[in-house]
Amino acid sequence: MKAATVVPGKPELSAVTELPDPVPQPGELLVRGLLVGFCRLDRDVTEHAHGALPPGQDRMVLFHESVGQAIHAPAISGFQDGDYVVGVVRRPDPQPCEACAAGQWDFCLNGEYTERGIRGLDGFGAQLWTVEPQFAIKVSPGLGALGVLTEPASVVAKAWEQVDMIGRRAYFAPHRALVTRAGPIGLLAALLGVQRGLEVHVLDQVAEGPRPDLVRALGATYHTSLDDLRCEPEVVIETTGSGRLVFEVLQHTARNAITVLTGLAGHHRTMPFPAEAAIDNELMLDNDVVVSSVNANLRHYKQAVQALAAADRNWLESLISRRIPLRNWTDVFDTGPDDVKVVVDLQA
């Protein structure tokens, strides 16, 4: 079989590699890989050596956003041949901490977890892959290959769950939400906000193209400046990783607002942040909460599948701006301004 492989930190060695077909362990699924999605974390693994190779290997199969079709599903697995399957990214550490033992490996306490295509495990960027049934998510036939959006949707499902949990600290009945940046994560966050019946606003820099169109197609409002917001959102899903933007957003939120940080600032970047003023004036006096959210556990993957199944299929298809054949998979690094979600077709 062919696979997209990398040596973390050495992008010039990225290649299509011929590998032996995987042999499933007893009880495991054997999956025909269909699509994998590209995100900035894949670039970080490839170019900045984020993560780690699997033990004993000198290369790693890339990509953590997956969808495939089971071609061998043992009866005890709970799956059937032909099922559309998404692989869960993170695995609890071998000697699990209390959080991992409780099934909340997204809150791992000791940092010894592994992640498919990122840290210590091969990813899903192969024509065939195996997965343990407890780390596999079934996708409805109606969603099919669009299940490749499940992993990023699980990230925002967790972010919205954090909003719900924190909101229960006191009276909290949000009407308006702000999402920063109309990338794949931001657009999916906006989708879940609309599905909750909220008035959703999305902030980005580009004035035209597919991103504003996708926002408006949801019935949400698109902005290129915070000055145009003209409302005070009670919920913010922040996806840019910009400390400066977070501080600016905090000056526009309602009292008791909840801001969830899902974006990474990137490597070798520092950002001055007036912490004392922000805490005193924008957080404490307004009872605001700023919380970070990363990764997801099984509960969030299941929530993501439900949200995607309830979405307009044509809108979901519009998120995928380019499909790149496996033989040219390194083209994913050449994203353009009109790209939203770029995927690799593992069978092309």
C-alpha positions in Angstrom: 0.0 0.0 0.0 1.0 3.6 -0.4 1.1 6.2 2.4 2.0 9.8 3.0 5.1 9.8 5.3 7.2 12.4 6.9 10.3 12.8 9.1 9.3 15.4 11.7 11.3 18.6 11.2 12.6 17.6 7.8 10.0 18.6 5.3 12.3 17.9 2.4 12.0 14.2 3.2 8.2 14.1 2.9 7.2 11.4 0.4 4.7 8.8 -0.8 6.1 5.6 0.6 5.3 2.0 -0.2 4.6 0.1 3.0 3.5 -3.4 3.8 -0.3 -3.9 4.1 -1.2 -3.7 7.8 -2.4 -6.8 9.6 -5.2 -6.2 12.1 -4.7 -7.5 15.6 -7.5 -9.7 17.0 -10.6 -7.6 17.3 -9.2 -4.7 15.2 -10.8 -3.1 12.2 -9.0 -3.1 8.8 -10.1 0.1 7.0 -9.7 1.3 3.4 -8.6 4.9 3.8 -10.7 7.3 1.8 -9.8 10.9 2.7 -7.6 12.7 5.2 -7.9 16.4 6.1 -5.0 18.8 6.3 -4.7 21.3 9.2 -1.9 23.5 10.6 -0.9 20.8 13.0 0.2 18.6 10.1 2.4 21.4 9.0 3.8 21.7 12.5 4.6 18.0 12.6 6.3 18.1 9.2 8.2 21.4 9.4 8.7 22.0 13.1 9.1 18.5 14.5 6.0 18.8 16.7 5.3 15.4 18.2 7.4 12.3 17.9 8.1 9.3 15.7 6.6 5.9 16.7 9.2 3.9 18.6 11.7 2.1 16.4 10.6 3.9 13.2 12.5 6.4 11.1 9.4 7.7 9.3 5.8 8.3 10.3 2.5 8.2 8.4 1.0 11.7 8.6 -2.5 13.0 9.1 -4.9 12.7 12.0 -8.2 13.8 10.4 -9.6 10.6 8.8 -12.4 8.8 7.2 -12.4 5.3 5.7 -14.6 2.3 5.0 -14.2 -1.0 7.0 -13.2 -3.9 4.9 -12.7 -6.3 7.8 -14.9 -5.9 10.9 -14.9 -8.7 13.4 -18.3 -9.6 14.8 -17.2 -8.6 18.3 -16.2 -5.1 17.1 -19.7 -3.7 16.8 -18.9 -2.6 13.2 -19.8 -4.2 9.9 -17.9 -4.5 6.6 -18.7 -1.4 4.6 -19.2 0.9 7.5 -17.8 4.4 7.2 -15.3 4.9 10.1 -13.4 7.7 11.6 -10.3 7.1 13.8 -9.9 8.8 17.2 -6.6 10.7 17.3 -5.5 10.5 20.9 -4.8 7.4 23.0 -4.5 7.3 26.8 -1.0 6.7 28.2 -0.1 3.0 28.8 -0.2 3.4 32.6 -3.1 5.9 32.6 -3.4 8.8 34.9 -6.7 9.4 36.6 -8.1 11.5 33.7 -7.1 8.9 31.1 -8.5 6.1 33.2 -11.8 7.9 33.3 -11.9 8.1 29.5 -10.9 11.8 29.5 -7.5 11.5 27.7 -8.1 15.0 26.4 -7.3 16.1 30.0 -4.3 13.8 30.4 -2.5 14.8 33.6 1.0 13.4 32.9 1.4 14.1 29.2 2.2 10.5 28.3 -0.6 10.1 25.8 0.0 9.2 22.1 -1.7 10.6 19.0 -2.2 9.1 15.6 -0.1 11.0 13.0 1.3 13.3 15.6 3.0 11.7 18.6 4.3 8.1 18.8 1.7 6.5 16.4 1.3 6.3 12.7 -1.4 8.5 11.3 -4.3 7.8 8.9 -2.7 9.0 5.6 -2.5 5.5 4.2 -4.5 3.5 1.7 -5.1 0.9 4.5 -5.1 1.4 8.2 -6.2 -0.5 11.3 -7.9 0.8 14.4 -9.1 -0.7 17.7 -13.0 -0.6 17.8 -13.0 1.4 21.0 -11.1 4.2 19.1 -13.3 4.1 16.0 -16.4 6.2 15.3 -19.2 5.0 13.0 -20.3 7.6 10.4 -23.7 7.3 8.8 -23.9 6.4 5.1 -25.6 9.7 4.4 -22.5 11.5 5.6 -20.1 9.1 4.0 -16.7 10.5 3.1 -17.7 13.9 4.5 -17.0 12.2 7.8 -13.4 13.5 7.3 -14.8 16.6 9.0 -15.5 14.7 12.2 -12.2 15.3 14.0 -12.2 19.1 13.6 -15.9 19.1 14.5 -15.1 17.1 17.6 -12.8 19.9 18.7 -15.6 22.5 18.5 -18.1 20.1 20.0 -15.8 20.0 23.1 -15.5 23.8 23.0 -19.3 24.3 23.1 -19.6 21.7 25.8 -17.1 23.7 27.9 -19.4 26.7 27.4 -22.4 24.7 28.7 -20.5 23.4 31.7 -19.1 26.8 32.7 -22.4 28.5 32.1 -24.0 26.4 34.8 -22.0 28.3 37.4 -24.7 31.0 37.4 -27.6 32.3 35.3 -26.5 32.0 31.7 -28.9 32.3 28.7 -26.7 33.3 25.7 -28.3 34.8 22.6 -25.2 35.8 20.6 -21.9 34.1 19.8 -18.8 35.4 18.1 -16.4 33.1 16.2 -13.0 34.5 15.3 -11.6 33.4 11.8 -13.7 31.6 9.2 -11.3 28.7 8.8 -12.5 25.0 9.0 -12.6 25.1 12.9 -14.3 28.5 12.9 -16.9 27.6 10.3 -17.7 24.3 12.2 -18.0 26.3 15.4 -20.4 28.7 13.7 -22.4 25.7 12.4 -22.8 24.3 16.0 -23.8 27.8 17.2 -26.5 28.1 14.6 -27.7 24.7 15.4 -28.1 25.9 19.0 -30.4 28.7 17.8 -27.9 31.5 18.6 -27.3 34.6 16.6 -23.8 33.9 15.3 -21.2 36.4 14.2 -17.9 35.5 12.5 -14.9 37.7 12.3 -12.2 37.4 9.6 -10.0 39.6 7.5 -11.0 38.6 4.0 -13.7 40.7 2.4 -14.9 38.3 -0.3 -14.6 34.7 -1.4 -15.8 31.3 -0.1 -15.4 32.1 3.6 -17.9 35.0 3.8 -20.2 33.1 1.5 -20.1 30.0 3.8 -20.8 32.1 6.8 -23.8 33.8 5.2 -25.1 30.5 3.9 -25.4 29.4 7.5 -27.6 32.5 8.3 -24.7 33.9 10.3 -23.3 37.4 10.0 -19.8 38.1 8.6 -17.5 40.9 9.9 -14.1 42.1 8.9 -13.7 44.4 11.9 -14.7 44.3 15.6 -16.0 47.9 15.2 -18.7 46.5 12.9 -19.9 44.0 15.5 -22.5 46.4 17.1 -23.4 43.8 19.8 -21.9 42.2 22.8 -21.6 38.4 22.4 -22.1 36.2 25.5 -20.0 33.4 23.9 -16.8 33.6 21.9 -15.1 30.7 20.2 -11.6 31.9 19.4 -9.7 30.0 16.7 -6.8 32.3 15.7 -4.4 31.9 18.6 -3.7 35.7 18.6 -3.2 37.1 22.1 -3.8 40.6 20.8 -7.1 39.7 19.2 -8.2 37.9 22.4 -7.7 41.1 24.4 -9.6 43.2 21.8 -12.4 40.7 21.8 -12.7 40.8 25.6 -13.5 44.5 25.3 -16.6 43.7 23.2 -18.2 40.9 25.2 -21.2 41.0 27.4 -21.1 40.6 31.1 -20.6 37.0 32.3 -19.3 36.1 28.9 -17.4 32.8 28.2 -14.5 32.9 25.8 -13.1 29.5 24.6 -9.6 29.5 23.2 -9.0 26.8 20.6 -6.3 28.3 18.4 -2.5 27.9 18.6 -0.3 30.9 18.3 2.4 29.0 16.3 6.1 28.6 16.8 8.7 31.3 17.7 6.1 34.0 18.3 5.6 36.3 21.2 2.7 38.6 21.8 2.6 41.4 24.4 -0.6 41.1 26.4 -1.7 43.7 29.0 -2.6 41.0 31.5 -3.2 43.2 34.6 -5.6 45.5 32.8 -7.3 42.6 31.1 -7.9 40.7 34.3 -9.0 43.8 36.3 -11.2 45.5 33.7 -12.4 42.9 31.3 -12.5 39.7 33.3 -13.0 40.1 37.0 -15.4 43.1 37.0 -17.6 41.5 34.3 -17.5 38.0 35.7 -16.0 36.8 32.4 -14.3 33.4 31.9 -11.5 32.6 29.4 -10.8 28.9 29.1 -8.7 26.9 26.7 -9.9 23.7 25.0 -7.8 21.2 23.0 -8.4 17.8 21.6 -11.5 15.7 22.3 -12.7 12.4 23.7 -15.2 9.8 22.5 -18.2 11.8 23.7 -17.2 14.8 21.6 -16.6 12.7 18.5 -20.1 11.3 18.8 -21.5 14.8 19.3 -19.6 15.9 16.2 -21.1 13.1 14.1 -24.6 14.1 15.2 -24.0 17.7 14.3 -22.6 16.9 10.9 -25.5 14.5 10.2 -27.9 17.3 11.0 -26.1 19.9 8.8 -26.9 20.7 5.1 -24.8 18.3 3.0 -24.2 20.8 0.3 -22.8 23.3 2.8 -20.5 20.6 4.2 -19.3 19.7 0.8 -18.6 23.4 0.1 -16.1 23.4 3.0 -13.8 21.1 1.0 -12.2 23.5 -1.4 -9.6 21.0 -2.9 -9.1 17.3 -3.2 -5.4 16.3 -3.8 -4.5 12.8 -5.0 -2.2 10.9 -2.7 0.6 10.9 -5.3 0.8 14.7 -4.9 -0.1 14.9 -1.3 2.7 17.4 -0.4 0.7 20.0 -2.4 -1.4 20.4 0.8 1.3 22.8 2.1 0.6 25.2 -0.8 -2.7 26.4 0.5 -4.2 29.6 -1.1 -6.4 32.4 0.1 -9.6 30.6 -1.3 -8.8 27.3 0.4 -11.0 26.3 3.3 -10.5 22.6 4.0 -8.0 20.8 1.8 -8.2 17.0 1.8 -6.1 14.2 0.3 -7.8 11.4 -1.6 -6.0 8.3 -0.5 -7.2 6.2 -3.4 -6.3 8.6 -6.2 
